Amino acid sequence: MMRPEHYIAHLNRHVGEEVTIKGWLFNKRSSGKVAFLVMRDGTGLCQCVMVKSMLPPEVFARFDQVTQESSVIVTGLVKADPRQVGGHEIEVRDVQLVQIADEYPITPKEHGIDHLMSHRHLWLRSRRQHAILRVRNEIIHAIRTFLYERDFLMFDTPILTGSIGEEAGTLFSTEYFDLGKAYLAQTGQLYGEAGAMAFGKIYTFGPTFRAEKSKTRRHLTEFWMMEPEMAYYDNDDCMDLQEELICYVVQCALDRCMDQFEVLERDPALLAKVAPPFSRLSYDEALAKLRSLGSDIEWGRDLGGDDETILTQQYDRPVFIYDYPRAAKAFYMKAHPERDDVVKCSDLLAPEGYGEIIGGSQREDDLARLKSRIAEEGLPAATYEWYLDLRRFGSVPHSGFGLGLERTVAWICGLKHIREAIPFARTMARLYP
């Protein structure tokens, strides 16, 4: 028989009962004969009231011993109190000290971002970081539920690979026994296409790596991507699926994360505007709009962060930009049937200046064209023979996209920088902790 467990998040089920909470001291204060311990257990915060006249002297004395982030077990009576955080408090009957913490390096005073990132392993315990990572968890759950309910197969792809998925200049490499260089995967997409040809609809969800020398608020060197691949989908079908997914995920966040949005001071009314249809602009139309807004972007360039910010500030929901110049995009994207200079692809840009959260395309299903593009990019043909086999044996029109999890979390949470959207950020200047 399992022992009973009590958690702060479930105290509403135990009003009038005695419970035992196992957690850590978040904060404390005293008014002499009454002392207050604010406890956290990972599910929430709760004020625990110690009344001197109601406790043995040795128990009440533990208030003076306990320090911030000490591990503590509190037993007491649950009382409803809407004025308190979480809507409840505990009238303490006993306090057990499991470990007295050293002087904690993160105090209620203001700290610089470098100090906080250097103590990320401890910063994760704060209310704000709790809120962000709980929203992240709900977003992941919503994505997986959405795809599961639509018969997508979860398909795991290699992290070590010999095949380049994106730009060769953004690869992390390592020596791989006697086989030469291996690379940390920039994407699971190429292998995902093999899955789509076997199962029809699949998705990958895992870490990806880009050795991109960028210091912007939108970039990490290690991040998580969710990448579906769908047989018999063209690029319009792909955009339809992205729109449906994003609306579903945002609605799930609105349904489940209001407490977290309150901590983050995120205005849910802005997210409530995310509903179909999303505007769809061709690359040419986007350039015309950008130029009318003062941008000097030249045709043929991919949209930069500033361009995306300018553009998305004109919309209250995500917007698609489709049919980009071929030279600005990856080798595997489908050639436009009527124009040699563009490919059948799209980027989905989040509103409020957050920029690209999804990049997708129809994949090139013609063997000769794909071989030509691989040669044109100077890629080692031998490492793509398995990928070309997908066009030799039952090739069909197919499409897919990659959703950047951290960018999506940053947008939905209203974060200023992507580094808070992942438990341990990896950037050009950050490999510790």
N, C-alpha and C positions, 0 to 999 in steps of 0.2 A: 504494500500500500504506500502510495506517495505521500510524503509529508505535506501539510498545508503550507502554501506560500502566500504571502501578502505583499501587494505592491501599491505604491502611492497612487498610481493611475486608477486603481480599482477600489479606493477607499469608500466611494459612494455605495458600494455593496455591503459595507461593514459598519455603517453608522450605529452607534450604541454597543458595538462589540469591542473586545480587546484583541489587538493585533500586534504582530511583531514585524517591524520594518528593518531590513538589513541594507545599509547604504553608507553614505559619507556625509560629513558635515559641510554644508554649503556656506553657512553663515551662523553667527550667534550674537545675542545681545542679552542684557540683564537689567532689571530694575531693582535689584537687591533680593527681595524675597521671592520674586518670580523671574525665571530665566527662560530664554527662548532659543531653541535649536532649530535652525532651518535645515532639514534633511533632504538629500536627493538619493534616489535609488536607480537612476537611469530611466525611469518611467515618468518622473515628475518631481515636484518640490512639495514639501509639507512642513508647516510649522509645528514643532513639538514643544509643549508648555510644561516646564518643570516648576512645580509649586513647592517651596522649601518645607512647608508644614506637612505636606503629604508624602514626603520621601524620606527614607533613611539618610542620615547625614553623609554617609560614605557615597551614596548615589548622587545626592545633590552636589557634592564636592567634585564630581567628575566634570561638571560644567567648566570649572576653572582649568582642568587638565586638557580638555579636548581642544584641538587646533583645527584651523581650516583644512578641509580634505582628509581629516582623520577618518578612519573606517569605524563605524559605530552601529550597534544594534539597539534599537529602541522598542520597548514594549509599552503599550498604553491603550487608552480608550479613545475610539474615533468619535469626533463630534463634527456635525455639519456647521460650517461657518462661511457664508458667501463672501465675507470681507477678506478672507485669506486666500493666498495663491492656491489654486486647485479646489477651493471651496470647502476645505476640511482642515481640521487640526487634530493633533493627538495630545490627550492629557496623559503625561508620562507616568508610568508605574515603575519602570526600570530602564537603566542605561548601561550597556556593556561596551567597553572600549576595546576594539580589536587591535588597532594600531594607532599610535599617536604620530601624526604626520610631522615631518620637518617643516621649517619655515617655508611657506608656499610662495613660489616665485611669481604667481599671478594674483595680485590683490585687487580690491575694488577700484583702485586708482587707475588713471589712464596709462596705457602702455603703448609704445611704438609698435608698428607692424613687424619689424624685424625681431623684436623681443618675443612677440606672440608667436610668430612662425618658428622661431628657434625652440619654443616650448609648445609646439603644436600638440604633442602627446598629452599635455595637460590642458591646453586651451580648449580641447574638444569637450571638456566638462562644463563649459560655460553655457548659459541659457541660449545665447544667440547661436552658437555652434550646434547645440542640441537641436534647435529649431530647424536650422538649415539641413542637417543630416537626416532629420525625420522627414522633411519634405522630399529630400532625395530618395529616401526609402519608399515613400508613397508613389513617387514618379516611376521608379523601377517596377514596383508592383503593378501599377496601372498599365505600363507598357507590356509587361509579360501577360497580364490578363487579357488585354486587347488582342494580342496576337494569338494567344491560346484559343480564345473564343472564335477566332477566324481560321482555325485549322493550320496555323503556322507551326512548323517543327523547329524546336530549339536545336541548333546545329553548331557544335564546337569546332573552331578552326585553330590552326597552329599559331603560336606566338613567334616561334623560330621558323624562318622561311628562306628560300632561295629566290623567290619571285618578288619583284618590286611591284607594289600596287599603285604608288603615287610617284612623286618626284624623287629621283635618285639622290639628289642633294640633301634630302631630309631623312636619311637612314642612319640608324644606329647599327653598327656591325660588330661581329665577333668571329673569331676563328672557330670552325666547327670540325674538330677532330682532323681527319685526313681529307675532308671533302671541301676545303676552302672556306670561303666566307659564308656566314649566315647572317640574316638581318632580323631585327625585332620588327614585328609586323606593323606596317602603317595602317593596315586595314585587313579585315577578314573577308573582304568582298570576293576576291578571285576564287577562293575556296568555297565561299557561299554560293557562287554560281554553279559549282559542281553539285552542291546540295540541292539547288533548285531544279537542276536537270534530273535528279534522282527522286525528289519528293514533291516537286511542284511549287511549294511555298515554304521557305525556311527563314530563320533569322539567327544571326550571331550576336553575342553580347559579351564583350570582354575588353581588356586593356589594349590600347594601341599606342604607338610611339612615333613621334616626329622630332627629328633633330633640327628643328627650325629655329634659327637664331632670332627669335622674336621676344620682345619684352612687353607686349601689350597686355591689357587687362583681360583679353580674350584667349590667351594662349597658354597651354601647358605642354611639356614634352612627353608626359604620360597621361593619358586620359581614357575614358571609357566610351565606346561607341556601340550603338545598337544598329545592326545592318540587316534589313530584310532583303531577300531576293525572290522574285516572283516570275515563274514561267508564264508565257503568253500575256504579259503585261506590257503595254507601250508606255511612253513617257507621261501621257495624260492620265492613264490608269494609276501610274505611280504617284502623281501629284494628288489625285483623288484620295489615295490611301493615306498619304502624309497628312492631308487636311483632316481626315476623319480621326487619325491617331492623335494629332495635337489637340483637337477639340475635346476628345475623350480624356486625355491626360490632364488638361487644364481643369476640366469639370471635376475629375476625381480629386485634384488638389483642393479645389474650392469646397468640395464636400467633406474632406478629411483633415484639412490643415489650417483651419481658421485660427486655432490657438497659436500655431507657429507663425502665421502671418501677423498676428497681433504683437508677438515678441519682436518680429523683424520690422514692424511698422510698414508692412507691405499693404498697399491699398488694393483690396480684392475687387473693387469696382473696375479697375483697369483690366484684370484678368477675365472678369465676367463679360467683357466685350468680345472675347475670342470665340467667334461662332462663324459658321460658314455663311456665305462663300468668302474665301480669301481672294484678294485681287491677284491677277496674273498679268505680269508685264513681260514682253519679250525684252531681251537684252538691248535691242535697238530703242525700244520705248523707254526703258530705264535710263539709257544714256541721254535721251532727249529731255527727260524730266530732270535728271541731275544737272545738265547744262543750264536749264531754265532756272535752277536753284543756285547757280553760281559755280558749279564744279567745272574743272577744265579736263576731265577724264577723256582720254583718247580711245577711239574704237580699237578693240583688240585686247585691251587690258582687262584683267579680272577686276572685279570691284574690290576696292580696299576698305579698311575699317571705317575711314571717314566717309566714303561714298555710301556705305551701308547705313551708317548713322543718319546721314542727311536724308536718305530715301525712306528709312523706316519711321522717321519722325513725322512723315506725312500720313501715316496709317495708324489705326487703333487696334489692328490685329495683324497677324503675320501676312506677308506678301511674297508671292513667288516671282522669281526672275528666271526666265527660261530661254533656251536656244542661245547659249554663249558661243563666242568665237572658238573654233577648234584649237587654235594655238594656245589658248588659255586653260585648256582642260586636259584630262588624262587620256591616254591612248585607247582605252577600252570603250569610250563613249560612241554611241551610234551616229554615223554620218547622217546629216539632214538629207532627206530625199530630194530636196529642191535647191539646196545651197551647199557648195563645197566648203564654204568658210565657217560654217557653224555646225554644232552637234546637238543632238536631242538630249538635253539635260535641263536641270533646274536647281536653283538654290532657294531655300525657304528662309526668309529673314524675319526675325522676331521684332515686334514693335518696341517703342521706347528707346531706340538706339542700340539694341542688343545685337543686331546683325545676324549672320548666318548661324542657324542651329541645325539645318539639314542640307546635305548636298546629295543629289540623286541624278540618275540618268537611265535612259534606255541603253542597254549594252550592245556593242557591235556583234551581231550574230553572223555576219558574212565572213567566211574563212579568209578569202583573199584580201579583203579590206583590213581585217585585223592583223594579218601577217605584214601587210604594208605599213600599218601604223607602228607596229613593234620595231620594224626596221628603221622607220623614219625617226623614232625616238632614240635609236642607237642602243636598244635593250638587247641583252644576250638571248638570242632566239631559243637556244637549247633549253633554258630554264622554263620556257613557256610552252613546251610541247604538250604537256598534260592539259594546259589551259586551251590550247588550240584543238585538242581532241574533243572538247565540248562542242566545237563547231563542225567536227567531222562526223560525229555520231549523234544524230538527232537534234541538230541546232534548231532553235525556235526563237521568236522575238521574246525578249525578257528584259526586265528592269529591276532596279533596286535603289536603295538610298542608305546613307549613314546619318544617324542622329547623334550629335555630340551631347552626351549626358550632362557634362558639367556646364556647358553653355545653356542648356535647357533649364537646369537647376538655377543657374545665375539669373536668368530671365524671370522665371516663375517666382523666385524669392526676392527679386529686385536688388541683387547684389551689385556692388560697384566693381568687384574684381572676382575673377573665376577661381582664385586660389582658395576661397572659402567653400567652394562647391564640392570639394573632394576631401576625404579625411587627411591625406598627406600629399600636399602639392609638390610636383616636380617641375621646376622651371630652370632656365639657364643658370641661375644663381642659387638654386636651392636643391641640395641632395640630403640634407639633414633636417630633422630626424627621419 
